[in-house]
Amino acid sequence: MISRQFPFERGLMWFRSDLRIYDNSALYRASTHCKEIASIFIACPDSWKLHNEGDVLVAFRMACLHELQAQLQVRNIPLYFLEVSTFSQVPQVLQEITQRLKIDALFANAEYPLNEQRRDNAVRDVLTKSGVEVEYFSDRTLLPPGSVRTGSGDPYKVFTPFKRALIQLCAESETKSLPAPRKIAPPDKGAYWPKWLALSEGKKLKQKMPGELSQYTINTVETGVVKGWKAGEKAAQKRLKVFSGLVSKYQSERDFPSLDSTSRLSPYLNCGAISIRQCVNMALNLNQGLWQGGNNGIACWISELIWREFYTHLLVDFPRLSKGEPFKEITDQIPWSYNEDRFACWSRGETGVPIVDAAMRQLNETAWMHNRLRMIVASFLTKNMLIDWRWGERYFMQHLLDADFASNNGGWQWTASTGTDAAPYFRVFNPYSQSQKFDPDGTFIRKYIPELSSLNNKEIHNPPPTEGYPKVICDVSAGRQRAIEVFANLK
Ligand SMILES: Cc1cc2nc3c(=O)[nH]c(=O)nc-3n(C[C@H](O)[C@H](O)[C@H](O)COP(=O)(O)OP(=O)(O)OC[C@H]3O[C@@H](n4cnc5c(N)ncnc54)[C@H](O)[C@@H]3O)c2cc1C
């Protein structure tokens, strides 16, 4: 019988990239609309592999799930875990699970890459037919993709007017954060939710998080730390608090990779251990409610958060971005290089250009790279070596802890000048002058390339032959010139 207070007797919260209990739209709705709630996470390792999601990303996600489970337990909300191989199996297993657990309604926060949208539509179709209500929420972005439009109703393709329109819409609505779900009253008699369920085809739904997963090495999960990054919502909140004391200097310091001057919240935002609204609200509280103006550092940080928003909205408006296609179709005519040896040197941080190599070593060693360096290494790969941006995009997806399809695709297409509102093709980053400007005394280079540590501050950016360090693998200025010509000749 459905109680008067709650429209649904039993709800199921389906966690994906929203691994937190505070300010989680779908979870909050489940808790206010259902008398009882269980939750589920479904791992799809074959689909994740196909999307180039790497070991570190998956290990971090699993470690966040561990923490989430403990938080949910306190509120009497069980978290079930299930592994299937691909997204295509999800509708059927959810149908079986909702029937077996007598679920009335499923709640989830929307995910935007094309295959994820297709999976969610299929789930909605199947469950609705079997009488289960399905509710998806817009939670990953400040405003739902598709809701920020030009006067003529088109999507924005340029960042600055998009930002202006988004700010105006946000200022009109509320960006308030939601509380955690209520503590669910324990059942009157006996255990209400089973500890595990045997499903068809030998699958098992369990409340115990696994110590391993097909296709992935996730043995770092137990410690809750992945490559030095502490997983989970509490760690994310702690980082936000620390950064609130640094944000006022963000604009002047954010481009220097040797300084710890950016938020390093990207891995948490990506797996949803923190919400975009919590980040914006921290900034607005410190800036007297101003989205623009006020403190330069805070306004600049808000602007960066809106770049994330811009790329996610573009992904929904332009499905071809999910299919490996460039935003500017004409750039598909570029005779990209597929030189595997050069690509391997770039990946390992052995190009002979110190700032590029130090950056790639930072990525390989810490699973994160500073934004200025992402632009420098992407420009070096796609312009100086003219290697297809999709190779770099894939490598980043496989190795970044914050690998996010929308922002990664946007960042690569911006740097390769194939994207919308991208870097003009004739403005190619010079890795040596970037190095002199943003790592003037070579502190960052010395940290990741100890072979060069004895060089002076001038030599370190473009070193003479040095034992143990490779010679530069390409002609940097000839490569730049060739890229400009190739782009200029596109018809
Ligand atoms: C080639 C390339 C690939 C990238 N791949 C990713 C990726 O896979 N995942 C990812 O989250 N970011 C990506 N970025 C954007 C940016 O480099 C990172 O978001 C940022 O370095 C993360 O560090 P932070 O959290 O300290 O950022 P902060 O400087 O503190 O910024 C706060 C947040 O704003 C967002 N943000 C900042 N800059 C950008 C940007 N240029 N584009 C989109 N969002 C931004 C991020 O969510 C970030 O956490 C990429 C950029 C480039 C040039």
The ligand as an ORCA input file, in Angstrom:
! r2SCAN-3c Opt
* xyz 0 1
  C      43.845     18.900    -23.903
  C      43.015     19.093    -22.658
  C      42.354     18.009    -22.084
  C      41.573     18.176    -20.928
  N      40.923     17.089    -20.390
  C      40.137     17.248    -19.292
  C      39.441     16.141    -18.726
  O      39.501     15.005    -19.219
  N      38.702     16.354    -17.600
  C      38.598     17.598    -17.017
  O      37.920     17.740    -16.009
  N      39.222     18.666    -17.568
  C      39.990     18.533    -18.663
  N      40.646     19.623    -19.182
  C      40.412     20.961    -18.590
  C      41.385     21.386    -17.480
  O      42.706     21.184    -17.876
  C      41.134     20.652    -16.157
  O      39.761     20.703    -15.826
  C      41.919     21.290    -15.008
  O      43.289     21.283    -15.297
  C      41.652     20.528    -13.732
  O      42.403     21.046    -12.680
  P      41.715     21.810    -11.479
  O      40.611     20.981    -10.929
  O      42.781     22.230    -10.554
  O      41.070     23.040    -12.226
  P      40.728     24.544    -11.757
  O      41.611     25.452    -12.509
  O      40.673     24.690    -10.299
  O      39.251     24.720    -12.353
  C      38.091     24.280    -11.615
  C      37.280     23.318    -12.435
  O      36.801     23.963    -13.615
  C      36.769     23.021    -14.685
  N      37.675     23.475    -15.729
  C      38.773     24.241    -15.590
  N      39.336     24.495    -16.787
  C      38.571     23.863    -17.693
  C      38.634     23.747    -19.101
  N      39.579     24.354    -19.833
  N      37.705     23.000    -19.720
  C      36.724     22.387    -19.019
  N      36.609     22.478    -17.687
  C      37.516     23.204    -17.027
  C      37.200     21.684    -14.102
  O      36.064     20.971    -13.725
  C      38.044     22.107    -12.918
  O      38.122     21.122    -11.919
  C      41.442     19.475    -20.348
  C      42.111     20.551    -20.938
  C      42.894     20.365    -22.071
  C      43.595     21.553    -22.675
*
